[in-house]
Amino acid sequence: MQVTHISAATRHQFWAPHVERDLEAQNWSITDMSHQIDLAAWQRYLDDLPRDPYVNDRWKRMAWLNITDDGDIADMGECPMAQGGMFNDADSMADKLRYYPALERSFIERDDVQAFVRAWTELWGISPREPILMQITGVKGTGQLDPLQGQGIHADGSQFLSIMVLNRENVRGGDSCLYADKAGTQLLARQVLEPGEVLHLRDDRLYHGANGLEQEDPDQPFERFIIIINCRFVDGFQNRMLRRHFPHAVINEVS
């Protein structure tokens, strides 16, 4: 794989200055990274996104990445997604092994994708050989649709999680919400993320969700696609799969 090395100055400038302060103070931050990447080029990868075999009206690719001992960003190969029921309430996803087509190599090898992943690992202090899950996923259709497909207010089962909106077309709703509790009685933030905006959060300390989508123009379909990237899993089910598929990986020990 072609690897892009970025300077220390560039890495520190990738995120807005407030991001680290926000994460320290409140465990979440929202920032715009559209000027750091070629958003239009990333959006072109939505054209060939395959349908999710487990969930209706959703499309998805994913890859397991890591930092090598030499400091490069590398694709680790195949391992299923495995979310335990305590983290994922959806009947179609909870406690199941889910296999998805891989992110396209040409996407992973893009200079701005490599720079994004590298800056993301440095933001969270990710070590070499820790598995990082990166997904392109989203929904499209007509009428009304739950973008979370039954997951409700939830955590993804990791310590570190970021969600970037790739596109929003003809969409009303889909607000990103953060909560202090799974019951949703303590709303911390609610915001519509625009394309290029990213929500960083400590997934083991907060809960997140998104409200329903519908068409702004009832005569045209809508779509909303996102990038999800997370690491250092606290879900024992997922960690067992990671140990099985990546025996040399550094896996987070869950008590």
MITORSE-662783 format. One record per residue (C-alpha): residue number from 1; residue in three letters; x, y negated, z negated. Coordinates in Angstrom, 2 decimals. Each point is the difference from the previous one (the first is absolute). Last residue first. Layout:
residues N
{r NUM ALA {X Y Z}}
...
end
This chain:
residues 255
{r 255 SER {-12.71 6.80 -32.73}}
{r 254 VAL {0.55 -0.89 3.64}}
{r 253 GLU {3.56 0.11 1.30}}
{r 252 ASN {0.40 -2.15 3.11}}
{r 251 ILE {1.56 2.03 2.78}}
{r 250 VAL {3.47 -0.60 1.44}}
{r 249 ALA {0.02 2.03 3.21}}
{r 248 HIS {2.25 3.01 0.58}}
{r 247 PRO {-2.82 2.57 0.01}}
{r 246 PHE {-2.11 -2.03 2.47}}
{r 245 HIS {-2.97 2.17 1.01}}
{r 244 ARG {-0.65 1.82 -3.28}}
{r 243 ARG {1.11 -2.85 -2.26}}
{r 242 LEU {-2.22 -2.42 1.93}}
{r 241 MET {-2.97 2.35 -0.24}}
{r 240 ARG {0.41 0.28 -3.77}}
{r 239 ASN {0.32 -3.80 -0.22}}
{r 238 GLN {-3.31 -0.49 1.79}}
{r 237 PHE {-1.85 2.20 -2.47}}
{r 236 GLY {1.80 -1.62 -2.97}}
{r 235 ASP {-1.25 -3.45 0.96}}
{r 234 VAL {2.39 -2.52 -1.56}}
{r 233 PHE {1.71 -0.66 3.30}}
{r 232 ARG {3.04 -2.19 0.43}}
{r 231 CYS {-0.93 -1.60 3.31}}
{r 230 ASN {-2.61 -1.85 2.03}}
{r 229 ILE {-0.60 -1.50 3.44}}
{r 228 ILE {-3.40 -0.69 1.53}}
{r 227 ILE {-0.31 -1.80 3.35}}
{r 226 ILE {-3.52 -1.13 0.85}}
{r 225 PHE {-2.68 0.14 2.66}}
{r 224 ARG {-3.40 -1.70 0.15}}
{r 223 GLU {-2.39 0.50 2.90}}
{r 222 PHE {-3.35 -1.35 1.11}}
{r 221 PRO {-2.31 0.92 2.86}}
{r 220 GLN {-1.79 -2.72 2.02}}
{r 219 ASP {-3.72 -0.80 0.38}}
{r 218 PRO {-0.51 -0.62 -3.72}}
{r 217 ASP {2.55 -2.84 0.05}}
{r 216 GLU {1.32 -0.31 -3.55}}
{r 215 GLN {-0.02 3.76 -0.27}}
{r 214 GLU {-0.01 1.71 -3.38}}
{r 213 LEU {2.54 1.12 -2.54}}
{r 212 GLY {-0.45 1.14 -3.59}}
{r 211 ASN {2.02 -1.10 -3.01}}
{r 210 ALA {3.63 0.80 -0.65}}
{r 209 GLY {1.67 1.69 -2.94}}
{r 208 HIS {2.86 -0.23 -2.45}}
{r 207 TYR {1.02 1.20 -3.43}}
{r 206 LEU {2.91 -1.29 -2.05}}
{r 205 ARG {2.89 1.32 -2.12}}
{r 204 ASP {1.17 3.10 1.89}}
{r 203 ASP {-0.49 -1.72 3.36}}
{r 202 ARG {2.32 -2.87 -0.77}}
{r 201 LEU {-1.20 -2.27 2.74}}
{r 200 HIS {1.08 -1.71 3.21}}
{r 199 LEU {-2.71 -1.41 2.30}}
{r 198 VAL {1.17 -0.91 3.48}}
{r 197 GLU {-1.17 -2.62 2.47}}
{r 196 GLY {0.88 0.46 3.68}}
{r 195 PRO {-3.58 0.24 1.17}}
{r 194 GLU {-2.27 -1.75 -2.55}}
{r 193 LEU {-0.63 1.36 -3.48}}
{r 192 VAL {-3.44 -0.95 -1.32}}
{r 191 GLN {0.43 -0.61 -3.71}}
{r 190 ARG {-1.26 1.20 -3.35}}
{r 189 ALA {2.16 -0.09 -3.12}}
{r 188 LEU {0.05 1.21 -3.59}}
{r 187 LEU {-3.45 1.57 -0.32}}
{r 186 GLN {-0.47 1.56 -3.43}}
{r 185 THR {-3.16 2.17 -0.02}}
{r 184 GLY {1.14 2.08 2.96}}
{r 183 ALA {-0.43 3.37 -1.67}}
{r 182 LYS {3.58 0.85 0.95}}
{r 181 ASP {1.36 -2.80 -2.17}}
{r 180 ALA {2.22 -3.07 0.46}}
{r 179 TYR {-1.47 -0.59 3.43}}
{r 178 LEU {1.23 -1.22 3.37}}
{r 177 CYS {-2.23 -0.65 3.00}}
{r 176 SER {0.73 -0.22 3.73}}
{r 175 ASP {-2.99 -1.40 1.88}}
{r 174 GLY {-1.10 2.21 2.90}}
{r 173 GLY {-2.92 -2.28 0.76}}
{r 172 ARG {-1.00 -1.34 3.43}}
{r 171 VAL {2.07 1.37 2.83}}
{r 170 ASN {-0.03 -0.83 3.72}}
{r 169 GLU {3.67 0.95 0.22}}
{r 168 ARG {2.28 0.23 -3.00}}
{r 167 ASN {3.55 1.11 0.76}}
{r 166 LEU {3.21 1.27 -1.54}}
{r 165 VAL {-0.90 -0.63 -3.65}}
{r 164 MET {2.89 0.83 -2.30}}
{r 163 ILE {-0.37 2.19 -3.09}}
{r 162 SER {2.84 0.49 -2.47}}
{r 161 LEU {0.36 2.61 -2.73}}
{r 160 PHE {2.51 0.76 -2.75}}
{r 159 GLN {-0.52 2.38 -2.92}}
{r 158 SER {-1.85 2.72 1.86}}
{r 157 GLY {-3.31 1.85 -0.24}}
{r 156 ASP {-2.06 -2.00 2.49}}
{r 155 ALA {-2.13 -1.74 -2.63}}
{r 154 HIS {-3.76 -0.31 0.28}}
{r 153 ILE {-3.14 -2.09 0.21}}
{r 152 GLY {-2.13 1.87 2.52}}
{r 151 GLN {1.61 2.91 1.86}}
{r 150 GLY {-3.12 0.70 2.06}}
{r 149 GLN {1.26 -0.90 3.47}}
{r 148 LEU {2.16 -2.91 -1.19}}
{r 147 PRO {-1.06 -2.25 2.89}}
{r 146 ASP {-3.68 0.66 -0.82}}
{r 145 LEU {-1.90 -0.73 3.19}}
{r 144 GLN {-3.01 -2.00 1.12}}
{r 143 GLY {-1.28 -0.15 3.58}}
{r 142 THR {2.57 0.61 2.71}}
{r 141 GLY {3.37 1.68 0.24}}
{r 140 LYS {3.59 -0.30 -1.04}}
{r 139 VAL {2.08 1.16 -2.94}}
{r 138 GLY {3.62 -0.11 -1.04}}
{r 137 THR {3.33 1.70 -0.42}}
{r 136 ILE {3.68 -0.55 0.67}}
{r 135 GLN {1.84 1.80 -2.75}}
{r 134 MET {3.36 -0.07 -1.78}}
{r 133 LEU {0.81 2.40 -2.83}}
{r 132 ILE {3.41 -0.51 -1.62}}
{r 131 PRO {1.88 3.03 -1.34}}
{r 130 GLU {2.91 -0.91 -2.34}}
{r 129 ARG {3.25 1.15 1.66}}
{r 128 PRO {1.94 -3.20 -0.82}}
{r 127 SER {-1.50 -2.18 -2.76}}
{r 126 ILE {-3.00 -2.35 0.16}}
{r 125 GLY {0.48 -3.26 -1.89}}
{r 124 TRP {-3.49 -1.35 0.69}}
{r 123 LEU {0.91 -3.06 2.06}}
{r 122 GLU {3.05 1.81 1.36}}
{r 121 THR {-2.13 2.80 1.40}}
{r 120 TRP {-2.34 -2.54 1.62}}
{r 119 ALA {2.89 -1.92 1.56}}
{r 118 ARG {1.27 3.23 1.58}}
{r 117 VAL {-3.46 0.98 1.20}}
{r 116 PHE {-0.59 -3.43 1.55}}
{r 115 ALA {3.44 -0.15 1.64}}
{r 114 GLN {-0.50 3.46 1.52}}
{r 113 VAL {-3.42 -1.04 1.28}}
{r 112 ASP {1.48 -3.25 1.38}}
{r 111 ASP {2.78 1.83 1.84}}
{r 110 ARG {-2.40 2.52 1.51}}
{r 109 GLU {1.12 3.58 -0.63}}
{r 108 ILE {-3.08 0.98 -1.97}}
{r 107 PHE {-2.26 -1.20 2.81}}
{r 106 SER {1.91 1.72 2.81}}
{r 105 ARG {-0.07 3.20 -2.06}}
{r 104 GLU {-3.79 -0.05 -0.08}}
{r 103 LEU {-1.48 0.49 -3.43}}
{r 102 ALA {-0.64 3.69 -0.45}}
{r 101 PRO {-3.33 1.71 0.57}}
{r 100 TYR {-1.83 0.77 -3.23}}
{r 99 TYR {-0.14 2.94 -2.40}}
{r 98 ARG {-2.22 -0.07 -3.08}}
{r 97 LEU {0.34 2.40 -2.93}}
{r 96 LYS {-3.14 -0.33 -2.08}}
{r 95 ASP {-0.56 -0.88 -3.65}}
{r 94 ALA {-2.13 -3.05 0.88}}
{r 93 MET {-0.41 -0.84 3.70}}
{r 92 SER {-3.49 0.81 1.32}}
{r 91 ASP {-1.54 -0.08 -3.48}}
{r 90 ALA {1.27 -3.57 -0.53}}
{r 89 ASP {0.97 -0.73 -3.60}}
{r 88 ASN {3.74 -0.41 0.59}}
{r 87 PHE {2.35 -0.57 -2.94}}
{r 86 MET {-1.34 2.47 -2.60}}
{r 85 GLY {-0.99 2.26 2.88}}
{r 84 GLY {3.61 0.61 0.96}}
{r 83 GLN {1.37 -1.49 3.18}}
{r 82 ALA {2.07 2.22 2.29}}
{r 81 MET {1.24 -1.46 3.27}}
{r 80 PRO {1.78 2.72 1.90}}
{r 79 CYS {3.76 0.16 0.58}}
{r 78 GLU {1.70 -0.29 3.39}}
{r 77 GLY {3.37 -1.54 0.74}}
{r 76 MET {2.32 -2.23 -2.05}}
{r 75 ASP {0.07 -2.97 2.39}}
{r 74 ALA {3.06 -2.11 -0.83}}
{r 73 ILE {0.85 -3.51 -1.24}}
{r 72 ASP {3.78 -0.30 -0.41}}
{r 71 GLY {1.91 -0.66 -3.23}}
{r 70 ASP {2.64 2.71 0.45}}
{r 69 ASP {-1.65 2.15 -2.69}}
{r 68 THR {-3.12 -0.19 2.14}}
{r 67 ILE {-2.87 -2.35 -0.74}}
{r 66 ASN {-3.27 1.83 0.46}}
{r 65 LEU {-2.93 0.46 2.35}}
{r 64 TRP {-3.06 2.26 0.02}}
{r 63 ALA {-2.21 -0.82 2.96}}
{r 62 MET {-3.65 -0.72 0.69}}
{r 61 ARG {-2.56 -0.38 2.79}}
{r 60 LYS {-3.71 -0.79 -0.35}}
{r 59 TRP {-3.44 -0.74 1.43}}
{r 58 ARG {-3.23 -0.18 -2.01}}
{r 57 ASP {-3.65 0.19 1.09}}
{r 56 ASN {-0.55 3.42 -1.59}}
{r 55 VAL {2.52 1.32 -2.52}}
{r 54 TYR {2.00 3.25 0.05}}
{r 53 PRO {1.34 0.19 3.57}}
{r 52 ASP {0.94 -3.73 0.03}}
{r 51 ARG {-0.27 -1.14 3.61}}
{r 50 PRO {3.25 -0.58 1.83}}
{r 49 LEU {1.68 -3.43 0.36}}
{r 48 ASP {0.87 -0.56 3.65}}
{r 47 ASP {-1.10 -3.64 0.33}}
{r 46 LEU {0.87 -0.85 -3.62}}
{r 45 TYR {3.69 -0.04 0.87}}
{r 44 ARG {-0.62 -3.22 1.93}}
{r 43 GLN {-0.71 -1.73 -3.33}}
{r 42 TRP {3.66 0.32 -1.00}}
{r 41 ALA {1.03 -1.90 3.13}}
{r 40 ALA {-2.51 -2.78 -0.75}}
{r 39 LEU {1.32 -0.25 -3.56}}
{r 38 ASP {3.59 -0.55 1.05}}
{r 37 ILE {1.38 -0.16 -3.53}}
{r 36 GLN {1.30 -2.54 -2.52}}
{r 35 HIS {-2.39 -2.80 0.98}}
{r 34 SER {-3.03 2.18 -0.74}}
{r 33 MET {1.30 0.69 -3.51}}
{r 32 ASP {-2.70 -1.88 -1.92}}
{r 31 THR {-0.07 0.59 -3.75}}
{r 30 ILE {-2.24 1.49 -2.67}}
{r 29 SER {1.37 1.05 -3.39}}
{r 28 TRP {-0.73 2.56 -2.68}}
{r 27 ASN {1.27 1.16 -3.40}}
{r 26 GLN {-1.06 -3.24 -1.79}}
{r 25 ALA {3.12 -1.81 -1.26}}
{r 24 GLU {2.85 2.10 1.38}}
{r 23 LEU {-1.77 0.70 3.27}}
{r 22 ASP {-0.89 -3.65 0.39}}
{r 21 ARG {3.57 -1.15 -0.61}}
{r 20 GLU {1.31 2.55 2.51}}
{r 19 VAL {-2.44 -1.22 2.65}}
{r 18 HIS {0.30 -3.76 -0.65}}
{r 17 PRO {3.20 -0.42 1.99}}
{r 16 ALA {-1.63 1.22 3.25}}
{r 15 TRP {1.27 3.38 1.12}}
{r 14 PHE {2.45 0.55 2.84}}
{r 13 GLN {2.40 -2.70 -1.25}}
{r 12 HIS {1.84 2.27 -2.42}}
{r 11 ARG {0.48 2.62 2.70}}
{r 10 THR {1.22 -2.58 2.50}}
{r 9 ALA {2.62 -1.30 -2.43}}
{r 8 ALA {1.18 3.52 -0.77}}
{r 7 SER {0.52 0.61 3.70}}
{r 6 ILE {-2.07 2.45 1.98}}
{r 5 HIS {1.19 3.38 1.25}}
{r 4 THR {-2.13 1.46 2.78}}
{r 3 VAL {0.15 3.73 0.59}}
{r 2 GLN {-0.40 1.79 3.32}}
{r 1 MET {-1.14 3.53 -0.76}}
end
